[in-house]
Amino acid sequence: MRTEEVMKVDAQQVLCFVLILLAPLAAAGLALMNTGLGRSRSAAHTMLASLCMFSVAALAYLFCGYAIQNYPAGSLLLVGVKFDGSPVSLGILLSMLSAGVGAMIPLGAGADRWRLSACCYSAALFGGVTFPLFAHWVWNSGWLAKAGFLDTGGASTMHVSGGMAALSVAWLLGPRRGKYVDGLPAALPGHDVVLVILGCLLALVGWLGLNCAGAILYNRADSGAVVLVAVNTVLAAAAATLAAAVVTRARYNRPDASLCANGWTGGLVAGSAIAGFANPLAAALIGLIAGALVAVSVEMLDLRLSLDDPGGAISVHGMAGIWGLLSVSFFAHGNWLAQIAGIATLLGFVFPISYGADWLLAICHRLRVAPEGERTGMDLHELGAGAYPDFVTHHDDLFSR
Amino acid sequence: MSAITSVYSELFMTYPTLMRASGFFLLVSGWGIVPAAFSLLHGPGPRAGFVLAGVALELLGFVLIVRSHGFTRRKKS
């Protein structure tokens, strides 16, 4: 190899490594969003659960995830892997962080009632089995990759898989106490919109890192193409936020901050699927549809299906992710049959695995906190102290319903 | 038509768990057709037909699961 080529490869690897280092900001953003959209009496619990789920998923990936994702070459406990900055070692780092981020997604659906230990079991399953198995099929020359399925940003491996896990958690846990009175949903707004919006802005940085690093590693994009990935990611999020604002303005006479934040994240998720393949106009259009879809779907799940999802994880990661994967075939000349096969695998394989594992866990270990714990708040019940000890607790926040 | 609807509702009300299990069975069976179509069939037409049939089966299973959860919730409340 000539000296110039060696330097170009090295620069590409350094760029990829720096981009991967931004990925933890996606986890920070998700944690802040889930916390802000939950109740104040469960804020510390949600933050700690996010941290624990990320940690458990990363460790589970170390233990067996890598071996599954890189079967048959992979090994348990990363034995024999050379950490020399090669694409393989960078891929391990990206996958480990992706597993952590994906494992945190179901927490949005289970907030305010999901026990910490049950959260950790779910994260272990995600990081150790679900994520690596699907990632093997998509990123490591599995049958979906051979069929022509395209997803370099992790819309399917991380987000829709996480959304499927969120759906099973929401169903198995049931709604929060007081959410449905005589079959009608009550509004339980998030306690801190500032945290939610800050989370959105942090998540953008993390998503830029994940999408760009994924494009370099799995699509062999060069430095110039990475700029397009970043532009598409930003455009998808921006268009989705505006669409969510317009939809909520049309439905409730004013834009809803939490739904706009959900729209933003939905745009980022849809953008993950198409950022490496679409042109900027298509990315904006895809984001626009994703934002509107998220705003409508959050309300539909709540009203029609009685699914209590405080963080909107099912709509944001599941629905928007599926839309993003489908849109690859419309806007980026992807193989539509392969994209549909990927979505069918998420619905027919990942969802039953997530549901079945959580259902088995529920038989031997309680998933949901005791009614007393839900009344006093997850912070006091599970951690022994609240997130905001100096706050005045409102009467209806503690004793209602 | 109303007789079918009432039998349908009766089934969900009486055996929600069984209906849910059937839904999951359809979901997994539908998915099984998809990779099988990719590995066994080579023409784009037959492959697309089988994949779409698998997806349709999955959607049927998913509807059963959604309905069974709805009925269980209504029963509890």
Interface residues (C-beta under 8 A of the other chain):
Chain A: W143 A147 W171 G174 Y180 D182 G183 L305 S306 L337 I340 A341 I343 A344 T345 L347 G348 F349 F351 P352 Y355 G356
Chain B: F24 L27 V28 G30 W31 G32 V34 P35 F38 S39 P44 R47 A48 V51 L52 G54 V55 E58 G61 F62 V66 H69 G70 R73 R74 S77
